[in-house]
């Protein structure tokens, strides 16, 4: 896990606030502990760990046997399950999720290996400006799964996803994540990179979908405007729940949320039982 001491914004922090400001508060302000992770989250983490090891071996020019990548996946999966924090979902045993993740790794390994690898899960801190051209006080931090240089010399950022379904064109067009990545490379390298999602789809017959997300300077400036508004809202302690089946299902802060009163955190501290409740 990447730990950076300097205050910054990231895709995960901004998107979490937009998704549910109260969840943002519980996790990033009150710092309540999460009670665990779902098997889908553990699968995604293990797949990313295995493919990062695969890409680093390719970058170093070392051997990349498929069996070693599979072992890296199992090591990550077993480590998470061994901690006792992985929760099965969908009525299926954990072993079924483990096997599904292994199948996704195999699908990726069947593809031609990426060439001219520039970076693998390398943290990049970069400034970001608003639509007036004024740079924000806090920079943004990105950790791209894979950065390569294509045959025409341009940079390509690949973000690997595990998903129960294929991505749509509209999802690729509106996601903030490629905008974070594109801005970081544009500011740090002075280049306009291409960004793509490599989606490992968890269908009965797993498959790999590649879908490009085009971003321009105007998108980066719009992101700067958005971050400014989120920052003002956080500073003003505007935290409220966004209740929906998608948000609330599996949320680790369900019980603290139900005890939320809507009063300002200046007037109300976290209930002393919340930290205990969040662990239950």
ABEGO torsion letter per residue (X at the ends): XBBBABBBBBAAAAAAAAABAAAAAAAAAAGBBBAEBBAAAAAAAAAAAAAAAAAAAAAAGBBBBAAAAAAAAAAAAAAAAAAGABBBBGGBBAAAAAAAAAAAAAAAAABBBBBGBABBGBBBBBBBBBAAGBBBABBBBBBBABBBBBAAGBBBBBBBBBBABBBBAAAAAABAAAAAAAAAAAAAAGBBBBBBBBBBBBBABBBBBBBBBBBBAAAAAAAAAAAAAAAAAAAAGBBBBBBBAAAABGBAAAAAAAABAGBBAAABBBBAAAAAAAAX
